[in-house]
């Protein structure tokens, strides 16, 4: 049976490679991308495109509405869109941009689409273990630093994954997260000397198709829920992400910031 697979940030990098693999399988692929130019990649794959800016609450809600209008059921939702910021930028809602895209967008999309969901895969990063996430400062980037902020946003998002698994358990909806490895994509690209060093280092990193492979395998694996995988190896969450009290606070904060009842 042909599945409907929705991939955020599906127009480049790991997202695009994941879309290509599902398209080869004969599944219906829906790309969610900020840039309308992604229509070219969607057409090449025979995929549908939903244009949506996942850095704003208005954009997230518009993307969810468009998906609901075109997808009666989302067999697989891959939260792949992500930002590794080089500078502090605030969205129109007053949030640090990567906090909005990496954390609030998956949270709000899950809420708005949960009646249509069957399987959710969160693409995350092993760097979450370096996160600390100050609830009073991180949302607006008052404690901003490029590496720390990226780790904080991934920690915030990953800490909620077990809560989603429990919320959906009786309905049979499953969710898992995967760190796909160190992959050569545009994530984190920047100018200056640091950017040149990063560009040189990326020559030795794996290709996007290598990062897509564990994402696709996990999306097709319905044997569990609430799991964290480092590539293909299931691992317990580090204590910083496995603290139920922290997860509860982060959930309550995300609900307040996104206006979820």
C-alpha positions as a Markdown table, in Angstrom:
| # | Residue | x | y | z |
|---|---|---|---|---|
| 1 | Unk | 0.0 | 0.0 | 0.0 |
| 2 | Unk | 1.4 | 3.4 | -1.0 |
| 3 | Unk | 2.3 | 5.4 | 2.1 |
| 4 | Unk | 2.1 | 9.2 | 2.5 |
| 5 | Unk | 5.5 | 10.5 | 3.8 |
| 6 | Unk | 5.9 | 14.1 | 4.9 |
| 7 | Unk | 9.4 | 15.5 | 5.3 |
| 8 | Unk | 10.1 | 18.9 | 6.7 |
| 9 | Unk | 13.2 | 20.6 | 5.3 |
| 10 | Unk | 12.9 | 18.1 | 2.5 |
| 11 | Unk | 14.5 | 20.2 | -0.3 |
| 12 | Unk | 18.1 | 19.6 | 0.6 |
| 13 | Unk | 20.6 | 17.6 | 2.6 |
| 14 | Unk | 19.4 | 14.6 | 4.6 |
| 15 | Unk | 15.8 | 15.6 | 4.0 |
| 16 | Unk | 16.1 | 15.5 | 0.2 |
| 17 | Unk | 18.0 | 12.2 | 0.3 |
| 18 | Unk | 15.3 | 10.8 | 2.5 |
| 19 | Unk | 12.6 | 12.0 | 0.1 |
| 20 | Unk | 14.5 | 10.4 | -2.8 |
| 21 | Unk | 14.5 | 7.1 | -1.1 |
| 22 | Unk | 10.8 | 7.1 | -0.3 |
| 23 | Unk | 10.0 | 8.2 | -3.8 |
| 24 | Unk | 12.1 | 5.3 | -5.1 |
| 25 | Unk | 10.0 | 3.0 | -2.9 |
| 26 | Unk | 6.8 | 4.3 | -4.7 |
| 27 | Unk | 5.5 | 6.2 | -1.7 |
| 28 | Unk | 3.7 | 9.5 | -1.9 |
| 29 | Unk | 6.2 | 12.2 | -0.7 |
| 30 | Unk | 5.2 | 15.6 | 0.5 |
| 31 | Unk | 8.0 | 18.1 | 1.1 |
| 32 | Unk | 7.7 | 21.0 | 3.5 |
| 33 | Unk | 10.1 | 23.8 | 2.7 |
| 34 | Unk | 10.4 | 27.5 | 3.3 |
| 35 | Unk | 11.7 | 28.3 | -0.2 |
| 36 | Unk | 9.2 | 28.1 | -3.1 |
| 37 | Unk | 12.2 | 27.2 | -5.3 |
| 38 | Unk | 11.9 | 23.7 | -3.7 |
| 39 | Unk | 9.1 | 23.2 | -6.3 |
| 40 | Unk | 11.8 | 22.1 | -8.7 |
| 41 | Unk | 13.1 | 19.3 | -6.5 |
| 42 | Unk | 9.5 | 18.3 | -5.7 |
| 43 | Unk | 8.7 | 18.0 | -9.4 |
| 44 | Unk | 11.8 | 16.0 | -10.1 |
| 45 | Unk | 10.8 | 13.5 | -7.4 |
| 46 | Unk | 7.1 | 13.5 | -8.4 |
| 47 | Unk | 6.5 | 14.8 | -4.9 |
| 48 | Unk | 4.0 | 17.4 | -3.6 |
| 49 | Unk | 5.3 | 20.6 | -2.0 |
| 50 | Unk | 3.9 | 22.5 | 1.0 |
| 51 | Unk | 5.6 | 25.9 | 1.3 |
| 52 | Unk | 5.8 | 26.8 | 5.0 |
| 53 | Unk | 8.1 | 29.0 | 7.2 |
| 54 | Unk | 8.6 | 26.9 | 10.3 |
| 55 | Unk | 10.3 | 29.7 | 12.1 |
| 56 | Unk | 7.1 | 31.5 | 12.9 |
| 57 | Unk | 3.9 | 30.3 | 14.7 |
| 58 | Unk | 1.9 | 31.7 | 11.8 |
| 59 | Unk | 4.0 | 29.8 | 9.3 |
| 60 | Unk | 3.8 | 26.5 | 11.3 |
| 61 | Unk | 0.1 | 26.7 | 11.6 |
| 62 | Unk | -0.3 | 27.5 | 7.9 |
| 63 | Unk | 1.9 | 24.5 | 7.0 |
| 64 | Unk | -0.2 | 22.3 | 9.3 |
| 65 | Unk | -3.4 | 23.5 | 7.7 |
| 66 | Unk | -2.0 | 22.9 | 4.2 |
| 67 | Unk | -0.9 | 19.4 | 5.2 |
| 68 | Unk | -4.3 | 18.6 | 6.7 |
| 69 | Unk | -5.9 | 19.7 | 3.5 |
| 70 | Unk | -3.8 | 17.5 | 1.3 |
| 71 | Unk | -3.1 | 14.5 | 3.6 |
| 72 | Unk | -6.1 | 12.7 | 5.1 |
| 73 | Unk | -3.4 | 10.5 | 6.8 |
| 74 | Unk | 0.3 | 11.0 | 7.5 |
| 75 | Unk | 1.8 | 7.5 | 7.5 |
| 76 | Unk | 5.2 | 8.9 | 8.3 |
| 77 | Unk | 6.1 | 12.4 | 9.4 |
| 78 | Unk | 9.8 | 13.1 | 9.4 |
| 79 | Unk | 10.8 | 16.2 | 11.4 |
| 80 | Unk | 14.0 | 17.0 | 9.6 |
| 81 | Unk | 14.1 | 20.8 | 9.3 |
| 82 | Unk | 16.7 | 22.3 | 11.4 |
| 83 | Unk | 19.0 | 25.3 | 11.9 |
| 84 | Unk | 22.5 | 25.5 | 13.3 |
| 85 | Unk | 22.7 | 29.3 | 13.9 |
| 86 | Unk | 25.8 | 31.4 | 13.4 |
| 87 | Unk | 24.3 | 34.5 | 15.0 |
| 88 | Unk | 21.3 | 35.3 | 17.2 |
| 89 | Unk | 18.3 | 36.1 | 15.2 |
| 90 | Unk | 14.8 | 36.7 | 16.5 |
| 91 | Unk | 11.6 | 35.6 | 14.7 |
| 92 | Unk | 8.5 | 37.8 | 14.5 |
| 93 | Unk | 7.3 | 36.0 | 17.6 |
| 94 | Unk | 10.4 | 37.0 | 19.6 |
| 95 | Unk | 12.0 | 33.6 | 19.6 |
| 96 | Unk | 15.6 | 32.7 | 18.8 |
| 97 | Unk | 15.3 | 31.3 | 15.3 |
| 98 | Unk | 16.8 | 27.8 | 15.9 |
| 99 | Unk | 14.7 | 27.4 | 19.1 |
| 100 | Unk | 11.6 | 28.0 | 16.9 |
| 101 | Unk | 12.6 | 25.7 | 14.0 |
| 102 | Unk | 14.3 | 22.9 | 15.9 |
| 103 | Unk | 11.9 | 22.7 | 18.9 |
| 104 | Unk | 8.7 | 24.6 | 18.7 |
| 105 | Unk | 7.9 | 23.7 | 15.1 |
| 106 | Unk | 7.9 | 19.9 | 15.7 |
| 107 | Unk | 6.0 | 20.4 | 18.9 |
| 108 | Unk | 3.2 | 22.4 | 17.3 |
| 109 | Unk | 3.0 | 20.3 | 14.2 |
| 110 | Unk | 2.6 | 17.2 | 16.3 |
| 111 | Unk | -0.3 | 18.8 | 18.2 |
| 112 | Unk | -2.0 | 20.2 | 15.1 |
| 113 | Unk | -1.7 | 17.0 | 13.1 |
| 114 | Unk | -1.9 | 14.3 | 15.7 |
| 115 | Unk | -5.3 | 13.0 | 14.6 |
| 116 | Unk | -3.8 | 12.1 | 11.3 |
| 117 | Unk | -0.4 | 10.7 | 12.4 |
| 118 | Unk | 0.7 | 7.1 | 12.4 |
| 119 | Unk | 4.5 | 7.2 | 12.6 |
| 120 | Unk | 6.8 | 10.1 | 13.6 |
| 121 | Unk | 10.6 | 10.3 | 13.2 |
| 122 | Unk | 12.6 | 13.1 | 14.8 |
| 123 | Unk | 16.0 | 13.8 | 13.2 |
| 124 | Unk | 18.2 | 14.9 | 16.1 |
| 125 | Unk | 21.8 | 15.4 | 16.9 |
| 126 | Unk | 24.2 | 13.6 | 19.4 |
| 127 | Unk | 25.3 | 17.1 | 20.4 |
| 128 | Unk | 22.1 | 17.3 | 22.6 |
| 129 | Unk | 24.2 | 15.9 | 25.5 |
| 130 | Unk | 26.0 | 19.3 | 25.6 |
| 131 | Unk | 22.7 | 21.1 | 26.1 |
| 132 | Unk | 21.5 | 22.7 | 29.3 |
| 133 | Unk | 18.5 | 24.8 | 28.1 |
| 134 | Unk | 17.7 | 27.6 | 30.5 |
| 135 | Unk | 13.9 | 28.1 | 30.3 |
| 136 | Unk | 14.2 | 31.8 | 31.1 |
| 137 | Unk | 16.9 | 32.6 | 28.6 |
| 138 | Unk | 17.1 | 30.0 | 25.8 |
| 139 | Unk | 13.7 | 30.8 | 24.0 |
| 140 | Unk | 14.8 | 34.3 | 23.2 |
| 141 | Unk | 18.5 | 33.4 | 22.8 |
| 142 | Unk | 19.6 | 35.5 | 25.8 |
| 143 | Unk | 22.2 | 32.8 | 26.4 |
| 144 | Unk | 23.1 | 32.5 | 22.7 |
| 145 | Unk | 26.3 | 30.8 | 21.4 |
| 146 | Unk | 26.3 | 28.9 | 18.1 |
| 147 | Unk | 27.2 | 25.4 | 19.5 |
| 148 | Unk | 25.5 | 25.7 | 22.9 |
| 149 | Unk | 22.2 | 27.1 | 21.4 |
| 150 | Unk | 22.1 | 24.3 | 18.8 |
| 151 | Unk | 22.6 | 21.7 | 21.5 |
| 152 | Unk | 20.0 | 23.4 | 23.7 |
| 153 | Unk | 17.4 | 23.3 | 21.0 |
| 154 | Unk | 18.0 | 19.6 | 20.2 |
| 155 | Unk | 17.9 | 18.8 | 23.9 |
| 156 | Unk | 14.5 | 20.6 | 24.3 |
| 157 | Unk | 13.1 | 18.7 | 21.4 |
| 158 | Unk | 14.5 | 15.3 | 22.3 |
| 159 | Unk | 13.5 | 15.5 | 26.0 |
| 160 | Unk | 9.8 | 15.6 | 24.9 |
| 161 | Unk | 10.0 | 12.5 | 22.7 |
| 162 | Unk | 9.2 | 10.1 | 25.6 |
| 163 | Unk | 6.2 | 12.2 | 26.5 |
| 164 | Unk | 4.9 | 12.0 | 23.0 |
| 165 | Unk | 5.4 | 8.2 | 23.0 |
| 166 | Unk | 3.3 | 7.9 | 26.2 |
| 167 | Unk | 0.6 | 10.3 | 25.0 |
| 168 | Unk | 0.1 | 8.3 | 21.8 |
| 169 | Unk | 0.7 | 4.8 | 23.1 |
| 170 | Unk | -3.0 | 3.8 | 23.3 |
| 171 | Unk | -3.7 | 5.1 | 19.9 |
| 172 | Unk | -0.9 | 3.1 | 18.3 |
| 173 | Unk | 1.0 | 6.2 | 17.1 |
| 174 | Unk | 4.7 | 5.7 | 17.4 |
| 175 | Unk | 7.6 | 8.2 | 17.6 |
| 176 | Unk | 11.4 | 7.6 | 17.7 |
| 177 | Unk | 14.4 | 9.9 | 17.3 |
| 178 | Unk | 17.6 | 9.3 | 15.4 |
| 179 | Unk | 21.0 | 11.0 | 15.2 |
| 180 | Unk | 22.0 | 10.1 | 11.6 |
| 181 | Unk | 25.7 | 10.6 | 12.0 |
| 182 | Unk | 28.1 | 13.4 | 11.0 |
| 183 | Unk | 26.9 | 14.3 | 7.5 |
| 184 | Unk | 28.1 | 16.7 | 4.8 |
| 185 | Unk | 25.2 | 19.1 | 4.4 |
| 186 | Unk | 24.7 | 22.8 | 4.5 |
| 187 | Unk | 23.8 | 22.8 | 8.2 |
| 188 | Unk | 26.0 | 25.2 | 10.1 |
| 189 | Unk | 27.6 | 26.8 | 7.0 |
| 190 | Unk | 28.9 | 30.3 | 7.7 |
| 191 | Unk | 31.5 | 32.8 | 6.5 |
| 192 | Unk | 34.8 | 33.8 | 7.8 |
| 193 | Unk | 37.8 | 31.7 | 9.0 |
| 194 | Unk | 35.5 | 29.3 | 11.0 |
| 195 | Unk | 33.4 | 28.8 | 7.9 |
| 196 | Unk | 36.5 | 27.9 | 5.8 |
| 197 | Unk | 37.6 | 25.4 | 8.4 |
| 198 | Unk | 34.2 | 23.8 | 8.6 |
| 199 | Unk | 34.0 | 23.6 | 4.8 |
| 200 | Unk | 37.4 | 21.8 | 4.8 |
| 201 | Unk | 36.3 | 19.4 | 7.6 |
| 202 | Unk | 33.1 | 18.5 | 5.7 |
| 203 | Unk | 35.1 | 17.1 | 2.9 |
| 204 | Unk | 35.7 | 14.1 | 5.1 |
| 205 | Unk | 32.1 | 13.7 | 6.4 |
| 206 | Unk | 29.6 | 11.3 | 5.0 |
| 207 | Unk | 27.2 | 12.1 | 2.1 |
| 208 | Unk | 23.5 | 13.0 | 2.7 |
| 209 | Unk | 22.5 | 9.6 | 1.4 |
| 210 | Unk | 24.4 | 8.0 | 4.3 |
| 211 | Unk | 22.5 | 10.2 | 6.7 |
| 212 | Unk | 19.2 | 9.4 | 5.1 |
| 213 | Unk | 19.6 | 5.6 | 5.4 |
| 214 | Unk | 19.1 | 5.4 | 9.2 |
| 215 | Unk | 16.2 | 7.8 | 9.0 |
| 216 | Unk | 14.4 | 5.7 | 6.4 |
| 217 | Unk | 15.1 | 2.4 | 8.3 |
| 218 | Unk | 13.7 | 3.9 | 11.5 |
| 219 | Unk | 10.7 | 5.2 | 9.7 |
| 220 | Unk | 9.9 | 1.7 | 8.5 |
| 221 | Unk | 10.5 | 0.1 | 11.9 |
| 222 | Unk | 7.3 | -0.1 | 13.9 |
| 223 | Unk | 8.7 | -2.4 | 16.6 |
| 224 | Unk | 8.9 | 0.2 | 19.3 |
| 225 | Unk | 8.3 | 3.8 | 20.4 |
| 226 | Unk | 10.1 | 6.4 | 22.5 |
| 227 | Unk | 13.5 | 5.2 | 21.3 |
| 228 | Unk | 16.7 | 7.1 | 20.6 |
| 229 | Unk | 19.1 | 5.7 | 18.0 |
| 230 | Unk | 22.6 | 6.8 | 17.3 |
| 231 | Unk | 22.6 | 5.9 | 13.6 |
| 232 | Unk | 21.3 | 2.3 | 13.9 |
| 233 | Unk | 22.2 | 1.6 | 17.5 |
| 234 | Unk | 19.5 | 2.1 | 20.1 |
| 235 | Unk | 20.8 | 3.9 | 23.1 |
| 236 | Unk | 19.3 | 5.3 | 26.4 |
| 237 | Unk | 18.8 | 9.0 | 26.5 |
| 238 | Unk | 21.6 | 10.8 | 28.4 |
| 239 | Unk | 20.5 | 12.0 | 31.9 |
| 240 | Unk | 20.1 | 15.6 | 30.7 |
| 241 | Unk | 17.3 | 14.5 | 28.4 |
| 242 | Unk | 15.9 | 11.7 | 30.5 |
| 243 | Unk | 14.8 | 13.8 | 33.5 |
| 244 | Unk | 11.0 | 13.7 | 33.7 |
| 245 | Unk | 10.8 | 16.9 | 35.7 |
| 246 | Unk | 12.8 | 18.8 | 33.0 |
| 247 | Unk | 10.7 | 17.2 | 30.3 |
| 248 | Unk | 7.5 | 18.3 | 32.0 |
| 249 | Unk | 8.7 | 21.9 | 32.4 |
| 250 | Unk | 9.8 | 22.0 | 28.7 |
| 251 | Unk | 6.5 | 20.6 | 27.6 |
| 252 | Unk | 4.5 | 23.2 | 29.7 |
| 253 | Unk | 6.7 | 26.0 | 28.3 |
| 254 | Unk | 6.3 | 24.9 | 24.7 |
| 255 | Unk | 2.6 | 24.6 | 25.1 |
| 256 | Unk | 2.4 | 28.1 | 26.5 |
| 257 | Unk | 4.7 | 29.6 | 23.9 |
| 258 | Unk | 2.8 | 28.0 | 21.0 |
| 259 | Unk | -0.7 | 28.6 | 22.4 |
| 260 | Unk | -1.6 | 25.0 | 22.7 |
| 261 | Unk | -4.4 | 24.4 | 25.1 |
